[in-house]
């Protein structure tokens, strides 16, 4: 028996599915975060160069990865919304933006506290840091633009265009340490070569990255349910949902 995924393109069908998935991703994120933090803060050894200051990477790196990944996902949903005029795609893009902004802020904030003992400064206007800051402004810009336009359809189109325009910044962030001489160190994890860190450190960081990923999914699903209710207030199925809650 095959599952018809196309039916979940309807907000009315996706709403209950999202409600069922949120606890699974939410509790999984919490459990993974506890395991990852235990490995990073307790089990992993002290780095011989940076000392214990390096342990902030277990927060910084997953947040930085997710800040870029979520923007690409947001851009993909925006492209679907613009190309096929699908309501749920625009709603998903809207729901992802705040979590992406949060991850970007955490990456910048934790990077500043990592930079002080490592580089001697909280901030330097190098390519990696500046392009990550631009990413935060792009998230804020998308959120602000949506609230500035009353008509949801017009807001979807405007935010979609801005999101797709700004996606060019993601490869700039990723490749900045290769293209320019920056203060920021190169990637410790690469798909083309062996990682330059101990296995236990890598394990903790990957677990924390998975926790951040699951959290982002849970938060986005919870937020898109709110967006669906706000957008579909006049729909008959929303009225039926209200009656069930009041019963």
Secondary structure, 3 states (H helix, E strand, C coil): CCCCHHHHHCHHHHHHHHHHHHHHHHHHHHHHHHHHHHHHHHHCCCECCCEHHHHHHHHHHHHHHHHHHHHHHHHHHHHHHHHHCCHHHHHHHHHHHHHHHHHHHHHHHHHHHHHHHHHCCCCCCCHHHHHHHHHHHHHHHHHHHHHHCCCHHHHHHHHHHHHHHHCHHHHHHHHHHHHCCCCCCCCCCCCCCCCCCCHHHHHHHHHHHHHHHHHHHHHHHHHHHHHHHHHCCCCHHHHHHHHHHHC
